Amino acid sequence: MKVLIVFGFITLLLVPTALAQQPCSQTVAQAAAQRAKAVRTTLLAIKPEGDGLEPELRQQIQKLKDKLAATADASLHCATVATTAEKLQNELQSLLNANKTPKKPEWQDDSNAVDDADDDLYGADLNVKVSRAGDKTNLILVVFNFGIVCGDDSMLLGYEWKQEKWIRVLRWQSDPDRTPNAFGDFFDYRVVQQQNSANWLVGVAHGHPMCTSNFGRFDLDFIQPARNDIPQKVLLHKEEIYWRDDPVKMKLTPDGLELRVSGYSRDISIIRRPGIYRYRISGDQIDRVQPIAMNGRDFVDEWLNSPWNESKNWNSPSELAGLEATHKIIKDLHDSDYNPKKFPNFTYGPVRPCSDSASHFQVEFDKGWWVEEKNDWRPDTPTFFQIQEGKNSFTMLSASDKPDPHCTGHDIMPKQ
């Protein structure tokens, strides 16, 4: 029996129980792989039309993922607890003819072929990667990845050794009803072991494939695997903008996980800046913690960009109400930038040290509107943010339309 459960944007498919009750047979895995290869052949033969994802493509992509998962299930069904990741990867690679470059379909025009011609294929470059999760010998992760137009798509499967067999407790993939239908551009994950517990969860980050623009969107999700008849669930979902051409780095921390990307700056003259997403994990509680930026100007930018339920944790408690009001005003102004006749423009002015404390700095935030019909820039009153630097952290002290008289030092972050 297959059970379908939908959480937000993600479709979760629980493990079919029938396979777990069958005796081990390599023939079952071979048959499952043949079905997956047949679907992939069909998918490769489809010539995409336009920028959309046609229903036929959606159906075949989902069908391929189902068959790949079934192949992995069958292969793991015959594996022992001592089976190595390398052995399993080699087996799946052989069964699926994976980790090889496929032949071009007949419809592709060889006269216009280029080195990255497979970018126009759905199902190209099927890859499989199997790994053990750190020191957890009872946990195996399988990642399938294949090409789509202008990117790739990935699916993560997690298996746990229980009751003398491997049981799938995690399946993470894109929602087949959502466009773009892909977890690609980049795909990375880490298993987080719960302190003083046998429980674990996985943090997964991925980009959204696209054909244009250096900026794109990425998702970061923390997923708790299925436990004791309770299906897997998303504990936290975050979606942000990032610069697609720069490296993405994910690592475990002593109390959780950290992801670093190149994010976007509100200042059009800066364009991009380092983005730090660090989370402390305790049981089912996941909190974003500092550092969130590497300098004071980027701290202000991330403070403005983050939802208030995050930003409020980095404030002086005595100024909470006023800072919330400022945060909302600028967020509302930023969200109005799709007005074609009048849209806001933001820049950062000087970042100045202050004489009352070596850890006190002032960041000027300049805002205004570009009025298209008048072809003119209309400045508004600047906002002066007072921040305090700590150890690997910053605190927002206050925000005002007037500068602090203590903050008259030279600009320590002049823009080139």
C-alpha angles and dihedrals in degrees: 000000000000118000121202119205125176122208113181108297097349131086114212121197117195124217118278106243095207094075092053089058095052124089118253115275128168087204089067092055092046092051091048090051091050090054091050092050091049091054091047091052089053091048094050090053094057114100109214116233119209126328098302129091107245119219090248091056092047091051094047093047091052091045091052091052091050092051093046090051090048090052092051090047091053093046093049090046088069096042125103126222088258095054110126125231090237092055092049093047092050090049094050091043090054095044094050100033085236133162090046133107110254126225118263115256120247094252093062111099107233091196089069096037118136133182092269096043090130087072086084094056132089111215097019124141099018109200133181127194125185124192143165114237107246111283094344101111091180094062129077126183124201123192122193118193131179137167128267131174109302094355145002142276129227139195126195122207124187126199127191127196106241133154091002095304142077112262123189109237100164137047117168121181142130122286107263090217095055128085124252089039097203148096097205149102083090129358125193137155143179131200112229116205113215112238115252090001142088089228122105141179135197130233113210127188127185141161129234110247116232139164099228141037131043089238120072140152130267133194128217115194134178111206129190110211123232112287130186096339091317110121123235114276139193111247095182136005125190128177123189143157121264141174105257099205097061126081120269117216127195126181142162118251128201091266104022142321140313131204123191124194138152105265130191126263124221087226107087090205091059097040098179139024138175113286119205121192109182122171134191113212126201115165107306092340114103119180131179110234138181144311093069095152142020098225141020098261092051089047090058090047093051091044089056093043097049124083114262093249086066100034093052089066091064097053139098104258092223092062099040098118095048093046091050090054092050091047091053095046093054093041091052090048091050092048090055093064093107092074101111094204100048124016133167126250123199132197135167120238127198123331105216134188116231128227098222094066137009089225095051119098136169123219118195117214116194121198137175145134135269107217107206098196090055094036087224141124115235112196122210130203111291122241118228114208119201113208136177123214120223135169105307089336147077132212125210106229103178146323126225142160089237127067121243110254089223091061106076100119124124121284104271093189107044113176118237 
